[in-house]
Amino acid sequence: MTDKEKIESMLYQLATPEKMGSFFVDNATSDFLLIRPSGNPITAEGFEEMMNSGDIVQEKSEITKIHKFEFLSDDVVLCIFTLGAKFSYKGTPNDDLPTVTTIFKKIKDNWKIHWMQRSSGNSDLSLWE
């Protein structure tokens, strides 16, 4: 597998509802942060705890489109994609199409996700064309 294929595979794993909770614990750098739509950061462990709390019930999660995939160096990749996410939070249904920005780092020949920031609401996919 090429490095690009490895990272794309990781993105598709991330978007699997049953793997999403533990994904970052297993695949992130030790200083990983996810910036949520509220602007509040959360660690990999905090995200796993939130996903396992019962407050969030995932119905669907999928990579809708990868908009940008750029090697910034041999060991750093920037990836921007749209994520289709249907879930409920404390009983309130959400059907989102956020834009997600990620930075991957290669550490000891393994790609790890280092940073993620998720927009709120629904992305206008036509703006990416």
Residue pairs with C-beta under 8 A, 6 or more apart in sequence:
1 9
3 71
3 77
3 106
3 111
4 69
6 111
7 69
7 77
7 79
7 104
7 111
8 66
8 69
10 27
10 104
10 111
10 113
11 63
11 66
11 79
11 81
11 102
12 63
13 19
13 23
13 27
14 20
14 23
14 27
14 113
15 61
15 62
15 63
15 83
16 23
16 61
17 58
17 59
17 60
17 61
18 58
20 51
20 58
20 61
21 47
21 48
21 51
21 52
22 48
24 32
24 34
24 44
24 47
24 48
24 113
25 44
25 45
25 48
27 112
27 113
28 44
28 112
28 113
28 114
29 105
29 107
29 112
29 113
29 114
31 114
32 43
32 44
32 112
32 113
32 114
32 115
32 116
33 41
33 42
33 43
33 115
33 116
34 41
34 42
34 43
34 44
34 47
34 116
34 117
34 118
35 41
35 115
35 116
35 117
35 118
36 42
36 118
37 98
37 118
37 119
37 120
37 121
38 120
42 50
50 56
51 58
55 89
55 90
56 87
56 88
56 89
57 87
57 88
58 85
58 86
58 87
59 86
59 87
59 88
60 84
60 85
60 86
60 87
61 83
61 84
61 85
61 86
61 87
62 83
62 84
63 81
63 82
63 83
63 84
64 81
64 82
64 83
64 84
64 97
64 125
65 81
65 82
65 125
65 128
66 79
66 80
66 81
67 80
67 81
67 82
67 99
67 128
68 78
68 79
68 80
69 77
69 78
69 79
70 77
70 78
70 79
71 77
72 78
74 106
75 105
75 106
75 107
76 103
76 104
76 105
76 106
77 103
77 104
77 111
78 101
78 102
78 103
79 101
79 102
79 103
79 104
80 99
80 100
80 101
80 102
81 99
81 100
81 102
82 97
82 98
82 99
82 100
82 123
82 125
82 128
83 96
83 97
83 98
83 100
83 118
84 96
84 97
85 94
85 95
85 96
85 97
85 98
86 93
86 94
86 95
86 96
87 93
87 94
88 94
96 120
96 121
96 122
97 121
97 122
97 123
97 125
98 118
98 119
98 120
98 121
98 122
98 123
99 118
99 119
99 123
100 116
100 117
100 118
100 119
101 115
101 116
101 117
102 113
102 115
102 116
103 113
103 114
103 115
103 116
104 111
104 112
104 113
104 114
105 111
105 112
105 114
106 112
